[in-house]
Amino acid sequence: KRTLAQNKNTAHFQGIIESSKKNRLNLENLLTFTIDPPSAKDFDDALSIEKITTGYRLYVHIADVGEFVPEGSNIDNQAMIRGNSYYFYEGVSHMLPEYLSENYCSLKENQSRLALTVTIDLGFKGEITNSKINETVINVDKCFSYEQVEEILIKNNKSEFRKSLKYFEKISTILKCNRIINGGFEIKSYDINYDLDEKGELKNIKEKESFKSHKIVEECMLLANRVVANKYGEKLNLPITGNGQAI
């Protein structure tokens, strides 16, 4: 009975993806990857980049759960109560059911997935020249860990992703400099790694390394959030700050 129910769920959710694909911008042929901790099971954002004549075109893809969670449904109400997914050493407390957060709403490798994509054209000095938000379908080519990206960037390993990662490394540095110059700030935070022994006591306590790959993800997400805030701020007539960002 359990297997039969699982098969029905699989057919149902896969059907949602296939049906929704017809009405979305198809970006499945765009080289796309995620960057997360090595233990990650739910991949809720992904990145792509292209070099264009005026600079760079960035794509920030966010997993679109709206097609799977009807407004006002029990899952929606429970998600509103939880408000977030919580990550603990012992495991994860998901905002959505695990079969959604780790499967159909997760941007897994070599799987068609629904996303909301923020496309941002940047000049060579990091200035935004154009942006748009689309409902899309994507297909992630590779789920990277932070460490794997770092190795490609530092060692210049042969990889089909090396050019894209080098673009991201360059543009994230420019974006961070621009952000600081325009009144932004950097919060110095320190994450700690540790293990638990057989008695449940802490051992092997050490500070997590800071990687270039962390900066890539941070700056791209901050940029995407700013673009979305500005676009919806204009629609809602929210006040705009001196640097053109909605409050």
LINBEL-V481743 format. One record per backbone hydrogen bond with DSSP energy under -0.5 kcal/mol. CO is the residue of the C=O (numbers start at 1). NH is the residue of the N-H. If there is no record, write none. Layout:
# LINBEL-V481743
co:nh
CO:NH
CO:NH
This chain:
# LINBEL-V481743
co:nh
1:5
2:6
3:7
4:8
5:9
6:10
7:11
8:12
9:13
10:14
11:15
12:16
13:17
14:18
15:19
16:20
17:21
18:22
19:22
20:23
21:24
25:27
25:137
27:30
32:141
32:142
33:47
34:144
36:146
37:40
41:43
42:44
43:107
44:63
46:61
47:33
48:59
50:52
50:57
52:55
54:124
55:52
56:58
56:122
57:50
58:120
59:48
59:61
60:118
61:46
62:116
63:65
65:68
65:69
68:70
70:73
73:77
74:78
75:79
76:80
77:81
78:82
79:83
86:88
86:93
91:88
92:94
93:86
97:100
97:101
98:102
99:104
100:103
100:105
103:106
106:108
108:111
108:140
111:140
113:138
114:64
115:117
115:136
116:62
116:118
117:119
117:134
118:60
118:120
119:132
120:58
120:122
121:129
121:130
122:56
123:126
127:123
130:121
132:119
134:117
134:136
135:25
136:115
137:27
138:113
140:110
142:34
142:144
144:36
145:149
146:150
147:151
148:152
149:153
150:154
151:155
152:156
159:162
161:165
162:166
163:167
164:168
165:169
166:170
167:171
168:172
169:173
170:174
171:175
172:176
173:177
174:178
175:179
176:180
177:181
178:182
179:184
180:183
186:188
187:189
191:208
193:206
195:203
197:200
201:197
203:195
206:193
209:211
211:214
211:215
212:216
213:217
214:218
215:219
216:220
217:221
218:222
219:223
220:224
221:225
222:226
223:227
224:228
225:229
226:230
227:231
228:232
229:233
230:234
231:235
232:236
233:238
234:237
239:247
241:244
245:241
